[in-house]
């Protein structure tokens, strides 16, 4: 394997999706309460502890995102429109899901109107718009679904790719990675929520590093030892 192909990326994403499902369904033993679930050869508690670590699915997604976004960025002839193009590619499928979810929850339990318009109509319209644009996690407004945090994070990643790539070309990949690690500590930003983009910026950087330095090819290609025996 020379580089990560689209098929390779889809395989990794598929594994990440499976891990994500187990993480959300079974990371707490109480989630299985009342269900006839068999985790043989694991106990319910051991399975819950294992599924807690499946949060690594996010890092897998982010690594592939960094790898793919940088490849796309370098191929893009008009880099000024890079963010706009990627924004609509990310947000278009989300709009489809969001509209269905808005309608379903309103018909099922009246959640949509109660959630957004309990204060006043103007705040409600603003919050609906921010949620619809995928920016609720960034603007820190009411988030209709906690799982939608990744939409805002994905937009941050798109914004960060040109910045990290430019910095790497000017200061080198090592120094850029060091800055990503050190600067938040200098600024006193240490309490990172795992439902924000911040703790995954370094993983994004690693994906970009792998793409730009052809690291996958170097790791996967066995060394040519040219051993000769008399």
C-alpha positions as CSV (number, residue, x, y, z in Angstrom):
1,X,0.0,0.0,0.0
2,X,1.6,3.3,-1.1
3,X,-1.0,5.7,0.2
4,X,-4.4,5.6,1.8
5,X,-6.9,5.2,-1.0
6,X,-10.6,6.1,-0.8
7,X,-11.4,2.5,-0.2
8,X,-8.8,2.3,2.6
9,X,-10.3,5.4,4.2
10,X,-13.8,3.9,3.9
11,X,-12.7,0.7,5.7
12,X,-11.2,2.8,8.6
13,X,-14.4,4.8,8.8
14,X,-16.4,1.6,8.8
15,X,-14.4,0.3,11.8
16,X,-14.8,3.7,13.5
17,X,-18.6,3.6,13.0
18,X,-18.8,0.2,14.6
19,X,-16.7,1.4,17.6
20,X,-18.9,4.5,17.8
21,X,-22.0,2.4,18.0
22,X,-20.7,0.2,20.7
23,X,-19.4,3.3,22.6
24,X,-22.8,4.9,22.6
25,X,-24.8,1.8,23.2
26,X,-22.8,0.0,25.9
27,X,-20.2,2.3,27.5
28,X,-22.3,2.3,30.8
29,X,-23.5,-0.9,32.4
30,X,-26.9,0.8,33.0
31,X,-27.5,1.1,29.3
32,X,-28.0,-2.7,29.2
33,X,-30.4,-2.8,32.1
34,X,-33.7,-4.3,31.2
35,X,-32.4,-5.9,28.0
36,X,-31.5,-9.6,27.5
37,X,-28.0,-8.8,26.2
38,X,-25.3,-11.4,26.2
39,X,-21.7,-10.2,26.0
40,X,-20.1,-13.6,26.3
41,X,-17.2,-14.1,27.2
42,X,-17.3,-10.6,28.9
43,X,-19.4,-9.5,31.8
44,X,-21.7,-6.4,31.4
45,X,-19.3,-4.3,33.5
46,X,-16.2,-5.4,31.6
47,X,-17.9,-4.7,28.3
48,X,-18.9,-1.3,29.5
49,X,-15.3,-0.5,30.4
50,X,-14.1,-1.8,27.1
51,X,-16.7,0.3,25.2
52,X,-15.5,3.4,27.1
53,X,-12.2,3.2,25.2
54,X,-14.1,3.0,21.9
55,X,-14.2,6.8,22.0
56,X,-11.1,6.4,19.9
57,X,-13.5,6.2,17.0
58,X,-13.4,10.0,17.0
59,X,-9.6,10.1,16.6
60,X,-9.9,7.6,13.7
61,X,-12.4,9.9,12.0
62,X,-10.2,13.0,12.6
63,X,-7.0,11.3,11.4
64,X,-8.7,10.3,8.1
65,X,-10.2,13.8,7.9
66,X,-6.8,15.5,8.2
67,X,-5.3,13.1,5.7
68,X,-8.1,13.6,3.1
69,X,-8.6,17.3,3.6
70,X,-4.9,18.1,3.0
71,X,-4.9,15.9,-0.1
72,X,-7.9,17.8,-1.3
73,X,-6.5,21.2,-0.3
74,X,-3.3,20.6,-2.3
75,X,-5.3,19.5,-5.4
76,X,-7.6,22.5,-5.1
77,X,-6.5,25.1,-7.7
78,X,-8.6,27.8,-6.1
79,X,-7.7,27.5,-2.4
80,X,-9.6,30.7,-1.5
81,X,-12.9,28.8,-2.0
82,X,-11.6,25.7,-0.1
83,X,-13.6,26.3,3.1
84,X,-16.8,27.2,1.3
85,X,-16.7,24.1,-0.9
86,X,-16.0,21.8,2.1
87,X,-18.6,23.6,4.2
88,X,-21.4,22.8,1.8
89,X,-20.1,19.2,1.3
90,X,-20.3,18.7,5.1
91,X,-23.4,20.6,5.9
92,X,-25.7,19.4,3.0
93,X,-26.2,15.9,4.3
94,X,-26.6,17.3,7.8
95,X,-29.4,19.6,6.7
96,X,-31.3,16.5,5.4
97,X,-30.9,14.8,8.8
98,X,-31.7,17.9,10.8
99,X,-35.0,18.6,9.0
100,X,-36.2,15.0,9.5
101,X,-35.2,15.2,13.1
102,X,-36.9,18.5,13.7
103,X,-40.1,17.2,12.2
104,X,-40.0,13.8,13.9
105,X,-39.4,15.1,17.4
106,X,-42.1,17.8,17.0
107,X,-44.6,15.2,15.9
108,X,-43.5,12.6,18.5
109,X,-43.3,14.7,21.7
110,X,-43.4,18.4,20.7
111,X,-39.8,18.8,21.5
112,X,-38.9,21.2,18.6
113,X,-41.1,24.1,19.6
114,X,-40.6,23.6,23.4
115,X,-36.8,23.4,23.0
116,X,-36.3,26.4,20.8
117,X,-39.2,28.7,21.5
118,X,-39.8,28.4,25.2
119,X,-38.3,31.9,25.8
120,X,-39.3,34.0,22.8
121,X,-39.7,33.8,19.1
122,X,-36.5,35.8,18.2
123,X,-34.2,33.7,20.4
124,X,-35.9,30.6,19.0
125,X,-35.4,31.6,15.3
126,X,-31.7,32.5,16.1
127,X,-31.1,29.1,17.8
128,X,-32.8,27.2,15.0
129,X,-30.6,29.0,12.4
130,X,-27.4,28.4,14.4
131,X,-28.2,24.7,14.8
132,X,-29.2,24.4,11.1
133,X,-25.8,25.9,10.1
134,X,-24.0,23.4,12.3
135,X,-22.5,26.2,14.5
136,X,-24.3,25.6,17.8
137,X,-21.2,24.0,19.4
138,X,-19.0,26.9,18.3
139,X,-21.4,29.8,19.2
140,X,-22.3,28.0,22.5
141,X,-26.0,28.2,21.9
142,X,-28.6,25.5,22.8
143,X,-27.7,22.4,20.9
144,X,-30.7,20.4,19.8
145,X,-28.8,17.1,19.8
146,X,-25.7,16.5,21.8
147,X,-24.3,14.3,19.0
148,X,-24.3,17.3,16.6
149,X,-21.2,18.6,18.2
150,X,-19.1,16.9,15.6
151,X,-20.6,18.9,12.8
152,X,-19.1,22.1,14.3
153,X,-15.9,20.3,15.0
154,X,-15.6,19.1,11.4
155,X,-16.0,22.8,10.2
156,X,-13.2,23.8,12.6
157,X,-11.0,21.1,11.1
158,X,-11.7,22.4,7.6
159,X,-10.7,25.9,8.8
160,X,-7.5,24.6,10.6
161,X,-6.1,22.6,7.6
162,X,-4.8,25.6,5.6
163,X,-3.5,27.2,8.8
164,X,-1.6,24.1,9.9
165,X,-0.3,23.4,6.4
166,X,0.9,27.0,6.0
167,X,2.6,26.8,9.4
168,X,4.3,23.5,8.6
169,X,5.8,24.9,5.4
170,X,7.1,27.9,7.2
171,X,8.3,26.4,10.5
172,X,8.4,22.7,9.7
173,X,6.1,19.8,10.7
174,X,7.9,19.1,14.0
175,X,7.8,22.7,15.2
176,X,4.2,23.1,14.2
177,X,3.2,19.9,16.1
178,X,5.1,21.2,19.1
179,X,3.3,24.5,19.0
180,X,-0.1,22.7,18.8
181,X,0.8,20.9,22.0
182,X,2.5,23.7,23.9
183,X,0.5,26.8,23.1
184,X,-2.8,25.7,24.8
185,X,-0.8,24.9,27.9
186,X,0.8,28.4,27.8
187,X,-2.6,30.0,27.5
188,X,-3.9,27.9,30.3
189,X,-6.3,25.9,28.2
190,X,-6.1,22.5,29.7
191,X,-9.7,21.4,30.5
192,X,-10.6,20.1,27.0
193,X,-14.1,18.7,26.5
194,X,-14.1,15.6,24.2
195,X,-17.2,17.0,22.5
196,X,-15.3,19.9,21.0
197,X,-12.7,20.1,18.2
198,X,-9.9,21.3,20.5
199,X,-8.6,18.0,21.9
200,X,-8.5,16.5,18.4
201,X,-6.4,19.2,16.7
202,X,-3.2,17.3,17.2
203,X,-4.8,14.2,15.7
204,X,-5.8,16.3,12.7
205,X,-2.2,17.4,12.5
206,X,-1.0,13.8,12.5
207,X,-3.3,12.9,9.6
208,X,-2.0,15.9,7.7
209,X,1.6,14.9,8.5
210,X,1.0,11.4,7.3
211,X,-0.3,12.7,4.0
212,X,2.4,15.3,3.3
213,X,5.4,13.2,4.3
214,X,4.0,9.9,2.7
215,X,4.3,8.3,6.1
216,X,1.9,5.5,5.3
217,X,4.0,4.5,2.3
218,X,7.2,4.6,4.3
219,X,5.8,2.4,7.1
220,X,4.0,-0.1,4.9
221,X,6.9,-0.6,2.5
222,X,9.3,-3.3,3.8
223,X,13.0,-2.3,3.7
224,X,15.1,-3.7,0.9
225,X,17.9,-5.3,2.8
226,X,19.8,-6.7,-0.2
227,X,21.2,-9.5,1.9
228,X,23.8,-11.6,0.1
229,X,25.1,-14.9,1.3
230,X,28.2,-16.6,0.1
